[in-house]
């Protein structure tokens, strides 16, 4: 079962309320996305820690409902 882009965005914003989130469906199949997440919460964190925050926001759906997510994180 694929995951809707709006659901991905909602979950990220729920965990990171200040986040600006852009989601692109890479194949039009609802299963392969690219996300750019900008949040002040990433300040001072390594890229790995930033990505871990986003993956934690998705509450275990990576690899199941969400097959692929190319992730870019940045601070404002």
N, C-alpha and C positions, 0 to 999 in steps of 0.2 A: 504494500500500500504506500503510495507516494505521499509526500508532505507538501502542503500548499505554502507558497512563498510568504503569504501574509501571516501564517502561523509561525513560521521561522522568525519573522520580524517581531511578532508579538512576544514570543518567548525571550528573545534577546533583549528587547526593551523592558520587559518585566524584570529581568535580572540586572540590567544596566539602564536605569531610567533616563540618563542623560544622553544615551547613545543615538547617533545618527546611523541608520542602517539602510544599505542599498542591497537588494537581492536581485540577481539576474538568473533566469532559467536558461542554462547553457544549451540545452538540447530541445527545449519545448516539451519535455516529457514529464516534468514535475518531479524528477528524480536526481537531476544533476544541476546544482546551483553554484553560483559564485556570490560571496557576500563581502561587502566592505563595511566594517564597523568602526566608527569613530567615537571614542569615549575618553573623558578625562580620567576614568578609572584605570586606564592603561598606563598612565604616567609613572615612569620609574620602573615599570615591569619589563622583563625580557619578552621577546616575541612569543616564546613558548608559553609563558605565563598568561599573556594576553589571549592567546588562542585557547588555553585551558579554561579561562573565564567564559568564553563564548561557548565552548563545547559543554561546559557545566550547565549553562543556561538552557541547552537543548535537552537536558534531562535524560540522557541515555538513548536518544532517538537516532544518533549517528550510527550508521551501519545497519539500521533496521528500517524504520520509516523514511529516514533520510539517507540515501545511498552515497551521495558524494557532495561535498561542500568545499570549494576552493575559497579559502579565507584570507582576507587582508584586514589587518587591524592597524589603527593609527590613533594618535592623540590629536585633539583639536588645535 
